[in-house]
Amino acid sequence: MKEEKNEKLPEFQVEISHPRNKLDISPVEDKIITLEGVAASLPYGSTSGEWGNSGKGWTEQYGTPIGADIKYFSRYEDTFYHLKVDFPVDKIKEYMQRAYAQSEVSMSEESLQEYKILGRNESFNSAQNPYNSFTTLVFGFAPKGMVVVWLRYGIVQIELGKFQAEIIKDDKELEKKFFSKLSVTRAELKQNRFLDISPKEWEDYRIRYSWKPTISSENKNLKRFEMNIIYFNGEAEAILRPWIDNVPLKDRAVPKEINFTWETGANQQFVGRAYFSWEKANEIFRKAGSKGNLEFKVSQDNSSFQILLNGEPLPADSTRVFQTEREFHESYK
């Protein structure tokens, strides 16, 4: 009977991520609170991956997530924390109705929008329906009890908010429960793993500036197709036609990686990629102030591009141009 009920409820995945290796935490007791009152939980095991992306799948959970009650052990801090938080229900309800565009559409003449109100569990078919509704609830556990939660829609990821877990001072029962399953003692783990790290780095990643990305070229045959941006704060954005020709100015975090596609004629489609350093990019965005225009200026022969913020060079850690989508995707292997 319970399975029948779950089949009628919205589904979602859950991921638990950490900033980087050696900064892992392990849930001890956890539950995700749902609007419908059905049970949902975190994945089994410890955090993994990188900030905002654990790289691991999990059994589907059901319902509409509106909060979390999590007790966890920070292995590198030798500290048990308790995160008890209610998500903003009105915001959750609104975002559960959204479906974000993922890619170009090949079998519809309707213009794409950044997102549509399509309801939950919208099926994704790139040929007919290039939108994805809410797919994954993502947790990020930073030092000192800082927790960030994101909502993922396929390739799009949006920060729901930052929350603060409290230190559990009377932790003897949790210690007994947690370490009974480990082959090391708490003292041994602390001796080998203890790190005193501030959450400032991940807090700073949440800084936003008012800016928009643009693609330009001296070649008059330039056609812009899509741009995918991964931000240092764990968010990800997909920019497609037609709004890629006039991207709206809005508050965005500092970009970590940007990939963009353009064409200048038959058999002349290219993909550009740029990676950025947080320190360099953040300083330039900070100095630029409001209304930033991040321009990717493609050379006449499509072999390279400049990156300018309000006309001033913005250095990238690396840039590359690929002549085909296949060459671009193979570069990730």
Buried (B, 14 or more C-beta within 10 A) or exposed (E): EEEEEBEEBBBBBBBBBBBEEEBBBBBBBBBBBBBBEBEBBBBEEBBBBBBBBBEBEBEEBBBBBBBBBBBBBBBBBBBBBBBEBEBEEEEBEEBBBBBBBBBEBEEEEEEBBBBBEBEBBBEBEEEEBBBBBBBBBBBBBBBBBBBBBBBBBBBBBBBBEBBEBEEBEEBEEBBEBBBEEEEEEBEEBBEEBEEEBEBEBBBEBBBBBBBBBBBBBEBEEBBBBBBBBBBBBBBBBBBBBEBBEEBEEEEBBBBBBBBBBBBBEEEEBBBBBBBBBBEBBBEBBEEBEEEBBBBBBBEEEBEEBBBBBBEEEBEBEEBBBBBEEEEBEEEEE
